[in-house]
Amino acid sequence: MKNNECILELRDITKSYPGVVALDDVSLSFKSGTVHAIVGENGAGKSTFIKIITGAINPEVGEIFFQGEKINNNSPKKAIEMGISAIYQEFNLIPYLSVAENVFANNFKARAGFIKFRELEADCRQIMQRLGVDINPKVLIKNLSVGYQQLVEIAKSLTTNVKVLIMDEPSAALSENELEKVFSIVKKLKKEGVTIIYISHRLEEIFRICDEVSVFRDGKHIKTCPLSQTNKAELIESMVNRPMTDTFPESENEIGESILEAQNLTTHLLKGVSFKAYKGERLGFAGLIGAGRTEVARAIFGADSLDYGEIILNGKKIKNRSPNDAIKNGIALIPEDRKKQGVLLHMSVGHNISTVKLDSFAGLSGLILKQREQAEVQKYVNYLKIKTPSIAQLVKNLSGGNQQKVVLAKWLLMNCEIIIFDEPTRGIDVGAKQEIYNLINSLAEAGKTIIIISSELPELIGMTDRIIVMAEGNVTAELNSAEATQQKVMQYSAL
């Protein structure tokens, strides 16, 4: 098939769930050998659309055409056989198997029931050479960085003669260097005639590597256009249906006295980290992957034990031997991986919020007073504008932004004075980002101390009063908001 000929077309696709129309009469086509972006807020219908392409679910109404032929009874197996592969944000890799075993997991070559591992590894090396990456086929997946695991997922898709590759939030957990490698591979596959469907909340990436963009909103296909004929502001307005001019809202927070002091925090990675945080302050932590930013948060929160060092809260030394101690001391952590560490996906919104303080809802008999619990939970759902049909909804069914709000709600219920946000907007759409930013500012204005760890430098500079820069477990610089630039932060991050 020649480049720019239609390879995949979906016509009049409609898919509903109880109470929700996930896709409403969506029609969209994709050209061969192009990179086509799909953008939209969480809940816009992007994930459902991808699942229909890959055969994971079937639409109630509509037709799918691949290379000009109608697909009947689509399924994941059928999609892969045709040459349609997807790399999801949550990888489908087996950590205790090797790179080669994972790459050929769906396509093992066996003779007389035995796997020829030397041939498997040789074939894996050929695929890696095609991608221009150097990964030892014998290495276990668990020993690879997230960036290299991403490359293994791409290599895995190439074992099936891929013609359409769907990449769902490929940059969510990657460093800048790892991201550049992924971009290089995307360009290489495009030259080979592979069609890339690229889903990302990071619009800067889309303008760098994509040819066309389609906007989804509330289950509808709003528009498709070449990237050369639009700009970031127009895309955002199409996604949220309102103009958004201030990327980072202004805060009227007043910085007070010192509330938290870390002295010489030392762990397996941290090398004597010291800093102060003040009441009402928004304090940022910058640094490259492995610099120690998350480890500082975990040490303060009691998730990692200290080899040496002290934490002083309101002038008194405290020992957070566990997260439970930190919570009692009024310190909260909204972790980087909210799905695994922040929420209980298979429990309701209400249970996720109230679990941290169930004793406060107990009556004289010791039994939980449901009405009191539900009223308190609903108060925070309303305050944070959590989009959910009810507090009985399972958290796994919420968007990323609303899951983030559920984590925040439980800490507000605990009335924590210090709230640590580790990658607060990772995997969150632009509309939800604004809500998170406004919430951070309102918390700081209410006198809460906010600590923000972020890999997005514009976010860090735009949303903090002061930035502590780290490299290899050390503090390398401290910059106030007036003097901080991306160039300065990167300069100190690379020391």
C-alpha positions as CSV (number, residue, x, y, z in Angstrom):
1,M,0.0,0.0,0.0
2,K,1.3,3.5,-1.0
3,N,1.8,6.1,1.7
4,N,-1.1,8.4,2.3
5,E,-3.6,5.9,1.0
6,C,-6.4,5.1,3.5
7,I,-5.4,1.9,5.5
8,L,-8.0,2.0,8.3
9,E,-11.4,3.5,8.3
10,L,-14.1,3.5,11.0
11,R,-17.7,4.5,10.0
12,D,-20.5,5.6,12.3
13,I,-19.1,3.9,15.4
14,T,-21.4,4.0,18.4
15,K,-20.7,2.3,21.8
16,S,-22.7,2.7,25.0
17,Y,-22.4,1.6,28.6
18,P,-25.0,1.9,31.3
19,G,-25.7,5.7,31.6
20,V,-22.9,6.7,29.3
21,V,-22.5,7.0,25.5
22,A,-18.7,6.3,25.1
23,L,-18.7,6.9,21.4
24,D,-21.4,8.7,19.5
25,D,-21.5,8.1,15.7
26,V,-17.8,8.5,15.2
27,S,-16.3,8.3,11.7
28,L,-12.5,8.5,11.2
29,S,-9.9,7.3,8.7
30,F,-6.1,6.9,8.9
31,K,-3.6,7.2,6.1
32,S,-0.8,4.7,5.5
33,G,2.7,5.8,6.6
34,T,1.6,8.7,8.7
35,V,1.6,9.6,12.4
36,H,-2.0,10.4,13.4
37,A,-2.6,11.9,16.9
38,I,-5.8,11.5,18.9
39,V,-6.4,14.0,21.7
40,G,-9.1,14.7,24.1
41,E,-9.9,15.0,27.8
42,N,-10.2,11.8,29.9
43,G,-13.6,10.4,29.2
44,A,-13.7,11.7,25.7
45,G,-13.8,8.2,24.2
46,K,-10.2,7.7,23.1
47,S,-9.7,4.4,25.0
48,T,-13.0,2.9,23.8
49,F,-12.1,3.9,20.2
50,I,-8.7,2.1,20.5
51,K,-10.4,-1.0,22.0
52,I,-12.8,-1.2,19.0
53,I,-9.9,-0.9,16.6
54,T,-8.0,-3.8,18.3
55,G,-11.1,-5.9,18.7
56,A,-11.1,-5.9,22.5
57,I,-14.8,-4.6,22.3
58,N,-17.3,-4.4,19.5
59,P,-19.5,-1.4,18.7
60,E,-23.3,-1.6,18.8
61,V,-23.4,0.3,15.5
62,G,-20.8,1.0,12.8
63,E,-18.4,-0.6,10.4
64,I,-14.6,-1.0,10.3
65,F,-12.6,-1.3,7.0
66,F,-8.9,-2.4,6.9
67,Q,-7.0,-2.0,3.6
68,G,-10.4,-1.5,1.8
69,E,-12.0,-4.7,3.2
70,K,-14.8,-4.7,5.8
71,I,-13.8,-6.5,9.1
72,N,-16.5,-8.8,10.4
73,N,-16.4,-10.1,14.0
74,N,-13.2,-8.4,15.0
75,S,-11.2,-9.8,17.9
76,P,-7.7,-9.1,19.4
77,K,-6.4,-12.2,17.6
78,K,-7.8,-11.2,14.3
79,A,-6.5,-7.6,14.6
80,I,-3.0,-8.9,15.3
81,E,-3.1,-11.3,12.4
82,M,-4.1,-8.3,10.1
83,G,-1.2,-6.2,11.4
84,I,-2.9,-4.0,14.0
85,S,-1.0,-3.8,17.3
86,A,-1.4,-1.6,20.4
87,I,1.1,-0.5,23.1
88,Y,-0.9,0.5,26.2
89,Q,0.2,2.9,28.9
90,E,0.3,-0.1,31.3
91,F,2.8,-2.5,29.7
92,N,1.8,-6.1,29.0
93,L,5.2,-7.6,29.8
94,I,6.2,-10.5,32.1
95,P,8.9,-9.1,34.5
96,Y,10.7,-12.4,35.3
97,L,11.1,-13.4,31.6
98,S,13.9,-12.2,29.3
99,V,13.6,-9.5,26.7
100,A,13.6,-12.2,23.9
101,E,10.9,-14.2,25.6
102,N,8.7,-11.2,26.0
103,V,9.2,-10.0,22.4
104,F,8.1,-13.3,21.1
105,A,5.5,-14.1,23.8
106,N,2.7,-14.2,21.3
107,N,4.8,-15.8,18.5
108,F,7.1,-18.5,20.0
109,K,8.9,-20.6,17.5
110,A,9.1,-24.2,18.8
111,R,10.3,-27.4,17.2
112,A,8.9,-30.7,18.5
113,G,7.6,-28.8,21.5
114,F,11.0,-27.2,22.4
115,I,11.9,-23.6,22.2
116,K,15.2,-22.8,20.5
117,F,16.4,-20.0,22.7
118,R,19.5,-19.2,20.7
119,E,17.3,-18.7,17.6
120,L,14.9,-16.7,19.7
121,E,17.6,-14.4,20.9
122,A,19.1,-14.0,17.4
123,D,15.7,-13.0,16.0
124,C,15.3,-10.6,18.9
125,R,18.7,-9.0,18.1
126,Q,17.6,-8.5,14.5
127,I,14.4,-6.7,15.6
128,M,16.4,-4.5,18.0
129,Q,18.9,-3.6,15.1
130,R,15.9,-2.7,13.0
131,L,14.8,-0.3,15.7
132,G,18.3,1.0,16.2
133,V,18.5,0.1,19.9
134,D,21.0,-2.0,21.9
135,I,19.2,-4.2,24.4
136,N,20.6,-7.6,25.5
137,P,17.9,-10.2,24.6
138,K,18.9,-12.2,27.8
139,V,18.2,-9.4,30.3
140,L,15.1,-9.9,32.5
141,I,12.4,-7.3,31.9
142,K,12.4,-6.4,35.7
143,N,15.9,-5.1,35.3
144,L,15.1,-2.6,32.5
145,S,14.1,1.0,33.0
146,V,10.6,2.0,32.0
147,G,12.0,3.6,28.8
148,Y,13.6,0.3,27.7
149,Q,10.5,-1.6,28.6
150,Q,8.6,0.7,26.2
151,L,11.1,-0.2,23.4
152,V,10.5,-3.9,24.2
153,E,6.8,-3.4,23.7
154,I,7.5,-1.8,20.3
155,A,9.8,-4.6,19.4
156,K,7.1,-7.1,20.4
157,S,4.7,-5.5,17.9
158,L,7.1,-6.0,15.1
159,T,7.0,-9.8,15.3
160,T,3.6,-9.7,13.7
161,N,4.3,-7.7,10.5
162,V,2.6,-4.6,12.0
163,K,0.9,-2.2,9.6
164,V,-0.9,-0.1,12.2
165,L,0.7,0.6,15.6
166,I,-1.3,2.3,18.3
167,M,0.7,4.0,21.1
168,D,-1.3,5.0,24.1
169,E,0.4,7.7,26.3
170,P,3.9,6.4,25.3
171,S,5.8,9.2,27.1
172,A,3.9,9.1,30.4
173,A,6.9,7.7,32.4
174,L,9.9,8.4,30.2
175,S,12.9,10.6,30.7
176,E,13.8,13.1,27.9
177,N,16.5,10.8,26.5
178,E,14.2,7.8,26.5
179,L,11.5,9.9,24.8
180,E,13.9,10.9,22.1
181,K,14.7,7.3,21.4
182,V,11.0,6.5,21.0
183,F,10.5,9.5,18.7
184,S,13.4,8.2,16.6
185,I,11.8,4.8,16.3
186,V,8.4,6.3,15.4
187,K,10.0,8.2,12.5
188,K,11.8,5.1,11.4
189,L,8.6,3.0,11.4
190,K,6.8,5.8,9.5
191,K,9.5,5.7,6.7
192,E,8.8,2.0,6.5
193,G,5.1,2.7,5.8
194,V,3.8,1.8,9.3
195,T,0.8,3.9,10.4
196,I,1.1,5.2,13.9
197,I,-1.9,6.2,16.0
198,Y,-0.5,8.3,18.8
199,I,-2.5,9.2,21.9
200,S,-1.0,11.7,24.3
201,H,-1.9,14.5,26.7
202,R,1.4,16.2,25.9
203,L,0.6,18.5,23.0
204,E,4.2,19.5,22.5
205,E,5.0,16.0,21.5
206,I,2.2,15.8,19.0
207,F,3.4,18.9,17.2
208,R,6.9,17.4,17.0
209,I,6.1,14.1,15.4
210,C,2.6,13.8,14.2
211,D,1.1,14.7,10.7
212,E,-2.6,14.9,11.6
213,V,-4.6,15.3,14.7
214,S,-8.2,14.2,15.6
215,V,-10.0,15.8,18.6
216,F,-12.5,13.8,20.6
217,R,-14.9,15.4,23.1
218,D,-17.7,13.7,25.1
219,G,-17.7,10.6,22.8
220,K,-17.9,12.6,19.6
221,H,-15.3,13.2,16.9
222,I,-15.0,17.0,16.8
223,K,-12.5,17.6,14.0
224,T,-9.4,16.2,12.1
225,C,-6.8,18.5,10.6
226,P,-3.1,18.6,9.6
227,L,-0.9,19.8,12.5
228,S,0.4,22.5,10.2
229,Q,-3.1,24.1,10.2
230,T,-3.7,24.4,13.9
231,N,-2.0,25.4,17.1
232,K,-1.9,24.4,20.8
233,A,-4.5,26.9,21.9
234,E,-7.0,25.9,19.2
235,L,-6.6,22.2,20.1
236,I,-7.2,22.8,23.8
237,E,-10.3,24.9,23.1
238,S,-11.7,22.1,20.8
239,M,-10.9,19.5,23.5
240,V,-12.6,21.3,26.4
241,N,-15.1,23.5,24.5
242,R,-13.9,26.7,26.2
243,P,-10.9,29.0,25.7
244,M,-8.0,28.4,28.0
245,T,-5.4,31.2,28.1
246,D,-3.7,30.8,31.5
247,T,-1.8,27.5,31.5
248,F,-0.7,28.0,35.1
249,P,-3.2,30.0,37.2
250,E,-1.9,32.7,39.5
251,S,-1.9,32.0,43.3
252,E,-2.5,34.4,46.1
253,N,-0.8,32.2,48.7
254,E,1.1,33.8,51.6
255,I,4.2,32.1,52.8
256,G,4.5,31.8,56.5
257,E,6.9,30.4,59.0
258,S,9.0,27.2,58.6
259,I,6.8,24.1,59.2
260,L,9.0,21.2,57.9
261,E,12.8,20.9,58.0
262,A,14.8,18.0,56.6
263,Q,18.4,17.6,57.9
264,N,20.9,15.4,56.1
265,L,18.4,12.8,54.9
266,T,20.5,9.8,53.9
267,T,19.3,6.5,52.4
268,H,20.7,4.0,49.8
269,L,20.3,6.9,47.2
270,L,20.0,10.2,49.2
271,K,23.3,11.7,50.2
272,G,22.6,14.1,53.0
273,V,19.6,16.0,51.6
274,S,18.6,19.1,53.6
275,F,15.9,21.7,53.0
276,K,13.1,23.7,54.6
277,A,9.4,24.0,53.6
278,Y,7.2,26.9,54.8
279,K,3.5,27.2,55.7
280,G,1.5,28.1,52.6
281,E,4.4,27.5,50.3
282,R,4.4,25.6,47.0
283,L,7.9,23.9,47.0
284,G,9.1,22.1,43.9
285,F,11.6,19.3,43.4
286,A,13.3,19.0,40.0
287,G,15.8,16.5,38.6
288,L,16.4,13.8,36.1
289,I,15.1,10.2,36.5
290,G,17.0,8.7,39.4
291,A,18.0,12.0,41.0
292,G,16.3,11.2,44.2
293,R,13.2,13.4,44.1
294,T,10.7,10.5,44.8
295,E,13.0,9.1,47.4
296,V,12.9,12.4,49.4
297,A,9.1,12.1,49.4
298,R,9.1,8.5,50.4
299,A,11.6,9.2,53.2
300,I,9.5,12.1,54.6
301,F,6.4,9.9,54.3
302,G,7.9,7.0,56.1
303,A,7.8,4.7,53.1
304,D,11.6,4.4,53.0
305,S,13.7,4.1,56.2
306,L,16.5,6.6,56.9
307,D,20.1,5.5,57.4
308,Y,20.8,8.9,58.8
309,G,19.2,12.3,59.2
310,E,16.3,14.0,61.0
311,I,12.9,15.4,60.2
312,I,11.7,18.4,62.2
313,L,8.0,19.3,62.1
314,N,6.9,22.6,63.7
315,G,10.1,22.8,65.6
316,K,10.0,19.2,67.0
317,K,11.9,16.1,65.9
318,I,9.7,13.4,64.6
319,K,10.3,9.8,63.4
320,N,8.1,8.6,60.6
321,R,8.9,4.8,60.8
322,S,5.9,4.1,58.5
323,P,3.3,6.0,56.4
324,N,0.9,5.6,59.3
325,D,3.3,7.7,61.5
326,A,3.5,10.3,58.8
327,I,-0.3,10.5,58.4
328,K,-0.7,10.9,62.2
329,N,1.8,13.8,61.9
330,G,-0.3,15.5,59.2
331,I,1.9,14.5,56.2
332,A,0.2,13.2,53.0
333,L,1.6,11.7,49.8
334,I,-0.1,11.5,46.4
335,P,2.2,9.0,44.7
336,E,3.5,9.0,41.2
337,D,1.8,5.6,40.5
338,R,-1.7,6.4,41.8
339,K,-3.2,3.2,40.4
340,K,-0.9,0.9,42.4
341,Q,-0.1,3.1,45.4
342,G,-2.8,5.8,45.7
343,V,-6.2,4.1,45.2
344,L,-7.9,0.8,45.7
345,L,-9.2,0.3,42.1
346,H,-11.8,-2.3,42.9
347,M,-13.3,-0.4,45.8
348,S,-15.8,2.4,45.6
349,V,-15.1,6.1,45.6
350,G,-16.7,6.3,49.1
351,H,-14.6,3.5,50.6
352,N,-11.4,4.9,49.1
353,I,-12.0,8.3,50.7
354,S,-13.3,7.2,54.1
355,T,-11.0,4.2,54.8
356,V,-8.2,6.4,56.2
357,K,-10.5,7.7,59.0
358,L,-13.1,5.0,59.6
359,D,-12.9,5.4,63.4
360,S,-14.4,8.9,63.1
361,F,-17.6,7.4,61.7
362,A,-18.1,4.8,64.4
363,G,-21.0,5.1,66.8
364,L,-21.0,4.1,70.5
365,S,-21.5,0.5,69.5
366,G,-18.3,0.6,67.4
367,L,-20.3,0.1,64.1
368,I,-19.8,2.5,61.2
369,L,-22.6,5.1,60.9
370,K,-23.2,4.9,57.2
371,Q,-25.1,8.1,56.9
372,R,-22.4,10.1,58.7
373,E,-19.7,8.5,56.5
374,Q,-21.5,9.1,53.2
375,A,-22.4,12.7,54.1
376,E,-18.7,13.5,54.8
377,V,-17.4,11.7,51.7
378,Q,-20.0,13.5,49.5
379,K,-18.8,16.8,50.9
380,Y,-15.3,16.2,49.5
381,V,-16.6,14.8,46.3
382,N,-18.6,18.0,45.8
383,Y,-15.7,20.2,46.9
384,L,-13.2,18.6,44.5
385,K,-15.8,18.2,41.7
386,I,-15.1,14.5,41.3
387,K,-17.0,13.3,38.3
388,T,-18.7,10.1,39.3
389,P,-22.3,8.9,39.0
390,S,-22.3,8.2,42.8
391,I,-19.9,7.5,45.7
392,A,-20.7,3.8,45.1
393,Q,-18.9,3.9,41.7
394,L,-15.7,1.8,41.5
395,V,-12.6,3.9,41.3
396,K,-11.2,1.9,38.4
397,N,-14.1,3.3,36.3
398,L,-13.0,6.9,36.9
399,S,-10.7,9.0,34.6
400,G,-7.1,9.6,35.7
401,G,-7.8,13.1,36.9
402,N,-10.7,12.0,39.0
403,Q,-8.7,9.2,40.5
404,Q,-6.1,11.8,41.5
405,K,-8.9,13.8,43.2
406,V,-10.0,10.7,45.1
407,V,-6.5,10.4,46.6
408,L,-6.5,14.1,47.5
409,A,-10.0,13.8,49.0
410,K,-8.8,11.2,51.6
411,W,-6.0,13.4,52.7
412,L,-8.3,16.4,53.0
413,L,-10.5,14.3,55.2
414,M,-7.5,13.6,57.4
415,N,-6.8,17.4,57.5
416,C,-3.1,16.9,56.5
417,E,-1.0,20.1,56.7
418,I,1.7,19.0,54.3
419,I,0.7,17.5,51.0
420,I,3.3,16.0,48.6
421,F,2.3,15.6,45.0
422,D,4.6,13.3,43.0
423,E,3.9,13.9,39.3
424,P,0.5,15.4,40.0
425,T,-0.7,15.6,36.4
426,R,1.0,12.6,34.7
427,G,-1.5,11.0,32.3
428,I,-4.1,13.7,33.0
429,D,-5.8,15.7,30.2
430,V,-5.4,19.5,29.9
431,G,-8.8,20.3,31.3
432,A,-8.3,18.2,34.4
433,K,-4.8,19.6,34.8
434,Q,-6.3,23.1,35.2
435,E,-8.6,21.7,38.0
436,I,-5.6,20.1,39.7
437,Y,-3.6,23.4,39.5
438,N,-6.5,25.4,40.9
439,L,-6.8,22.9,43.8
440,I,-3.1,23.1,44.5
441,N,-3.3,26.9,44.6
442,S,-6.5,26.9,46.8
443,L,-4.8,24.5,49.3
444,A,-1.7,26.7,49.5
445,E,-3.9,29.8,49.9
446,A,-5.6,28.0,52.8
447,G,-2.2,27.6,54.5
448,K,-1.3,24.1,53.5
449,T,2.3,23.3,52.6
450,I,2.5,21.8,49.1
451,I,5.5,19.9,47.8
452,I,5.4,19.2,44.0
453,I,7.7,16.7,42.3
454,S,7.4,17.0,38.5
455,S,9.3,16.0,35.3
456,E,7.5,18.7,33.4
457,L,9.6,21.8,33.9
458,P,7.1,24.4,32.7
459,E,4.6,22.9,35.2
460,L,7.2,23.0,38.0
461,I,8.3,26.6,37.2
462,G,4.7,27.8,36.7
463,M,3.2,26.2,39.9
464,T,5.8,26.7,42.6
465,D,7.3,29.5,44.7
466,R,10.7,27.8,45.0
467,I,12.5,24.9,43.3
468,I,15.1,22.5,44.9
469,V,17.1,20.8,42.1
470,M,18.6,17.4,42.6
471,A,21.2,15.2,40.9
472,E,22.4,11.7,41.9
473,G,20.9,12.0,45.4
474,N,22.3,15.5,46.2
475,V,20.7,19.0,46.3
476,T,22.5,20.9,43.6
477,A,20.6,24.2,43.6
478,E,17.7,26.2,45.1
479,L,15.9,28.7,42.8
480,N,13.1,31.0,43.5
481,S,10.3,31.4,41.0
482,A,11.6,34.7,39.7
483,E,15.0,33.3,38.7
484,A,14.0,29.8,37.6
485,T,14.2,29.0,33.9
486,Q,14.2,25.6,32.2
487,Q,17.8,26.1,31.1
488,K,18.9,26.8,34.7
489,V,17.1,23.8,36.1
490,M,18.5,21.5,33.5
491,Q,22.0,22.9,34.1
492,Y,21.8,22.0,37.8
493,S,20.0,18.7,37.1
494,A,23.0,17.5,35.0
495,L,25.7,18.2,37.5
